[in-house]
Amino acid sequence: MGLFDAFKKGLNKTRGKIAAGLRAVLPFGRKIDEDLLDELNDAMVKADMGPRAVAGLLDEVRDAWKAGKIGEAQEVLPFLSDRIASTWSESDRALRRAASPPTVIFVVGINGSGKTTSVAKLTHYLKKQGQSVLMGACDTFRAAAIEQLGIWADRAGVGIVKHQPGSDPAAVAFDACEAAIARKVDVLVIDTAGRLHTQDHLMRELGKIRRVVQKRIPDAPHEVLLVLDATIGQNAINQARVFSEVTQVTGLILAKLDGSAKGGIVVGIRDQLDIPVKFVGLGETLDDLEPFDPDTFTRALFAEN
């Protein structure tokens, strides 16, 4: 399956909501006017794109219409697709790498966001790219997380460093760094505890893990990827803001996109947060994690069934 087909399949629920809503106000041959723009505004807000992002995009549609660049309804979706895709640069979507291995990636997010599964998918993706990968199971507060990550590590065929449930997460992180260096792996992916943004003590634990890792690998972590649940729509943006206040989030993994009708949140994220979406989860298997490609995403988002 090609990338476009993967996105189109994964965005099926979102596309049913967004594309259908937009096409209803953009029938072929209808002339663009202020009434159409008002209807388009309502349809885009309902698609979870976020009011500020919608206002900006509509200003661009209006300017293009008044400049004579577009004049009929069927020209609006291709215009929107191009404008949305152009807001992401390729450089800010690439994974940051260490000058010399190992590259260290922290994965953060609240319980239930799809974090641990995303760790497994990410390690599998990196392995497919020819990288040697090691997992660090630092979500020690939840015994099931260690067991779950161990199962995923076996399926992905990668090594894992883990301690007993309730162990000091920073100690696990240190041992994972030691193992990554000794085994000369390319990438160390560290799963952190599922931190609720109201739990200050758990947020402080992130800082402790960072300090311990930096003692062994001074320029680490090279990425801090926040996993967001696409099914919660605009609330995901609020989570991202809080995490950004307590840790240096460098990129987003948008999980459960296939199970959501709120994929328009990707547009709102780009408008409201200075954090790039780097990966999207489009299914439940190890292979269902794709690097975020904005052009493919927007074409699939607006595609007809």
Legacy VTK file of the C-alpha trace (Angstrom):
# vtk DataFile Version 3.0
C-alpha trace
ASCII
DATASET POLYDATA
POINTS 305 float
0.000 0.000 0.000
1.388 3.400 -0.994
1.591 6.343 1.385
-1.425 8.101 -0.135
-3.560 4.960 0.163
-2.370 4.459 3.753
-3.344 8.022 4.644
-6.633 7.775 2.797
-7.541 4.550 4.601
-6.381 5.879 7.969
-8.300 9.115 7.499
-11.515 7.378 6.460
-13.552 8.573 9.452
-12.140 12.087 9.304
-12.598 12.300 5.551
-16.210 11.221 5.888
-16.769 14.148 8.229
-14.552 16.829 6.712
-14.725 16.150 2.984
-18.465 15.551 3.079
-19.054 18.730 5.067
-16.904 20.864 2.816
-18.187 19.430 -0.442
-21.732 20.110 0.684
-21.011 23.850 0.602
-18.708 23.654 -2.426
-20.798 22.128 -5.238
-19.365 22.252 -8.742
-20.153 25.513 -10.515
-21.222 27.532 -7.464
-19.724 31.007 -7.546
-17.629 32.122 -4.601
-19.270 34.868 -2.546
-19.448 35.943 1.078
-22.330 33.549 1.785
-20.227 30.633 0.565
-17.302 31.773 2.721
-19.545 31.954 5.794
-20.758 28.396 5.162
-17.186 27.259 4.553
-16.117 28.808 7.854
-18.752 26.813 9.761
-17.827 23.566 7.986
-14.116 23.975 8.719
-14.668 24.797 12.387
-16.848 21.698 12.724
-13.951 19.731 11.221
-11.816 20.535 14.310
-9.350 22.678 12.383
-9.448 25.321 15.087
-11.019 28.781 14.820
-7.761 30.689 14.412
-6.477 28.393 11.676
-9.838 28.566 9.913
-9.859 32.377 10.050
-6.391 32.539 8.522
-7.211 30.072 5.752
-10.448 31.860 4.920
-8.586 35.166 4.651
-6.329 33.512 2.072
-9.326 32.116 0.165
-10.985 35.545 0.191
-7.808 37.278 -1.005
-7.360 34.749 -3.819
-11.011 35.192 -4.832
-10.831 38.970 -4.872
-7.571 38.818 -6.829
-9.296 36.698 -9.447
-7.138 33.620 -8.827
-10.167 31.462 -7.974
-13.814 32.046 -8.743
-15.830 28.867 -8.324
-16.462 26.475 -5.451
-14.628 23.486 -6.969
-11.400 25.492 -6.913
-11.500 25.994 -3.147
-10.454 22.524 -1.907
-7.335 22.300 -4.110
-6.438 25.822 -2.964
-6.918 24.908 0.706
-4.941 21.694 0.273
-1.965 23.582 -1.165
-2.105 26.274 1.523
-2.350 23.799 4.398
0.478 21.633 3.053
2.756 24.637 2.556
2.731 25.521 6.264
5.088 22.653 7.134
8.726 22.697 6.115
10.507 19.443 5.419
13.359 20.232 7.799
11.206 20.556 10.926
9.618 17.147 10.276
12.892 15.208 10.074
14.032 13.313 13.155
16.937 15.015 14.866
20.063 12.883 15.038
23.054 12.820 17.343
26.419 13.862 15.908
27.575 10.388 16.902
25.387 7.457 18.061
23.356 6.817 20.000
20.535 9.188 19.177
18.256 9.356 22.234
14.516 9.819 21.822
12.196 10.407 24.785
8.542 9.538 24.216
6.107 11.313 26.543
2.337 11.495 26.913
-0.521 10.653 29.229
-1.839 7.149 29.866
-4.314 6.124 27.208
-2.838 8.314 24.504
-1.283 5.378 22.668
2.209 6.207 23.965
3.601 2.738 24.646
2.242 1.353 21.387
3.724 4.348 19.572
7.123 3.560 21.109
6.897 0.064 19.650
5.834 1.349 16.240
8.610 3.935 16.229
11.301 1.374 17.038
9.928 -0.907 14.323
9.953 1.978 11.837
13.555 2.865 12.695
14.616 -0.763 12.381
13.033 -0.916 8.914
15.173 2.109 8.039
18.269 0.037 8.797
18.878 1.432 12.294
19.856 -0.634 15.298
17.449 0.243 18.116
17.145 -0.297 21.866
14.119 0.415 24.083
14.261 1.760 27.625
11.199 0.867 29.716
11.086 3.861 32.069
7.325 3.726 32.642
7.907 1.832 35.877
4.844 3.126 37.738
2.538 0.936 35.674
3.535 -2.737 35.702
1.450 -3.445 32.635
3.470 -0.893 30.657
6.713 -2.829 31.213
5.074 -6.103 30.243
3.398 -4.549 27.220
6.612 -2.948 25.996
8.452 -6.250 26.436
5.915 -7.994 24.214
6.224 -5.281 21.591
10.034 -5.463 21.754
9.863 -9.196 21.012
7.531 -8.604 18.080
9.724 -5.827 16.691
12.901 -7.815 17.273
14.664 -5.133 19.289
16.384 -5.165 22.652
14.870 -3.703 25.810
16.280 -2.516 29.127
13.830 -2.847 32.009
13.699 -3.108 35.797
11.014 -4.326 38.163
7.740 -2.385 38.497
8.134 0.524 40.904
11.853 0.959 40.171
13.414 4.391 39.829
12.756 5.464 36.203
15.981 7.473 36.154
17.959 4.359 37.102
16.389 2.492 34.188
17.250 5.375 31.887
20.869 5.330 33.046
21.168 1.583 32.473
19.556 1.972 29.065
22.169 4.577 28.147
24.966 2.296 29.326
23.567 -0.563 27.260
23.075 1.614 24.172
26.685 2.757 24.327
28.069 -0.727 25.041
26.044 -2.315 22.215
26.828 0.602 19.854
23.182 0.992 18.817
22.063 3.803 16.553
18.955 4.850 18.482
17.757 4.556 22.083
14.001 5.094 22.498
12.924 5.752 26.086
9.307 5.228 27.133
8.424 7.487 30.059
5.589 7.201 32.547
2.094 8.183 31.430
2.055 11.554 33.062
-1.161 13.410 33.683
-0.497 17.101 33.252
-1.965 17.774 36.715
0.649 15.605 38.450
3.560 17.920 39.125
5.662 15.243 40.833
5.514 13.054 37.757
6.421 15.970 35.535
9.439 16.616 37.736
10.427 12.990 37.151
10.868 13.831 33.482
13.439 16.418 34.441
15.264 13.882 36.621
15.400 11.367 33.768
16.750 14.054 31.450
19.504 15.028 33.886
20.585 11.412 34.413
20.682 10.713 30.685
22.695 13.882 30.018
25.369 12.803 32.481
26.063 9.804 30.252
25.161 11.287 26.840
25.631 15.064 27.213
23.664 16.236 24.169
20.707 13.931 24.829
17.791 13.731 24.386
17.916 14.629 20.728
14.146 14.345 20.378
11.273 14.571 22.850
8.218 13.231 21.051
4.816 13.858 22.614
2.109 11.330 21.765
-1.334 12.879 21.372
-4.610 11.020 20.973
-6.254 12.291 17.781
-9.688 11.221 18.989
-9.817 14.000 21.608
-9.604 16.818 19.054
-8.876 20.303 20.384
-8.108 18.942 23.873
-4.929 17.489 22.384
-3.680 21.018 21.779
-4.217 21.860 25.441
-2.214 18.775 26.463
0.605 19.770 24.134
0.752 23.262 25.618
1.044 21.912 29.165
3.749 19.383 28.251
5.670 22.084 26.416
5.726 24.141 29.603
7.451 21.409 31.591
9.636 19.692 29.007
11.181 20.631 25.686
8.859 18.872 23.254
10.484 18.751 19.806
7.860 16.839 17.843
4.474 15.158 17.941
3.193 11.677 17.232
-0.510 11.896 16.480
-1.867 8.487 17.478
-5.211 6.837 16.697
-5.803 8.972 13.628
-7.552 6.018 12.027
-10.065 5.835 14.875
-10.905 9.515 14.850
-13.234 11.790 12.928
-11.127 14.687 14.215
-8.099 14.518 11.920
-8.587 18.202 11.188
-6.798 18.749 14.489
-3.539 18.480 12.511
-4.335 21.857 10.939
-5.063 23.440 14.310
-1.884 21.998 15.813
0.269 23.644 13.185
-1.467 26.975 13.651
-1.479 27.073 17.452
1.727 25.243 18.382
5.283 25.695 17.203
5.795 21.928 17.328
5.948 19.820 14.161
3.917 16.647 13.683
6.564 14.034 12.873
4.560 10.792 12.799
0.937 9.712 12.613
-0.604 6.448 13.751
-2.914 5.015 11.108
-3.779 1.593 12.553
-3.036 -0.973 15.231
-0.165 -3.022 13.773
3.562 -2.316 14.053
3.623 -1.087 10.464
0.871 1.472 11.020
3.086 4.442 11.826
3.949 6.808 9.014
6.189 9.876 8.827
3.914 12.867 8.505
3.811 14.133 4.935
1.623 17.256 4.718
1.024 17.098 0.971
-0.118 13.472 1.105
-2.110 14.180 4.263
-4.076 17.061 2.774
-4.729 15.260 -0.526
-6.038 12.259 1.398
-8.014 14.476 3.777
-9.977 16.083 0.948
-10.139 13.036 -1.321
-13.478 11.658 -2.463
-14.351 8.129 -1.429
LINES 1 306
305 0 1 2 3 4 5 6 7 8 9 10 11 12 13 14 15 16 17 18 19 20 21 22 23 24 25 26 27 28 29 30 31 32 33 34 35 36 37 38 39 40 41 42 43 44 45 46 47 48 49 50 51 52 53 54 55 56 57 58 59 60 61 62 63 64 65 66 67 68 69 70 71 72 73 74 75 76 77 78 79 80 81 82 83 84 85 86 87 88 89 90 91 92 93 94 95 96 97 98 99 100 101 102 103 104 105 106 107 108 109 110 111 112 113 114 115 116 117 118 119 120 121 122 123 124 125 126 127 128 129 130 131 132 133 134 135 136 137 138 139 140 141 142 143 144 145 146 147 148 149 150 151 152 153 154 155 156 157 158 159 160 161 162 163 164 165 166 167 168 169 170 171 172 173 174 175 176 177 178 179 180 181 182 183 184 185 186 187 188 189 190 191 192 193 194 195 196 197 198 199 200 201 202 203 204 205 206 207 208 209 210 211 212 213 214 215 216 217 218 219 220 221 222 223 224 225 226 227 228 229 230 231 232 233 234 235 236 237 238 239 240 241 242 243 244 245 246 247 248 249 250 251 252 253 254 255 256 257 258 259 260 261 262 263 264 265 266 267 268 269 270 271 272 273 274 275 276 277 278 279 280 281 282 283 284 285 286 287 288 289 290 291 292 293 294 295 296 297 298 299 300 301 302 303 304
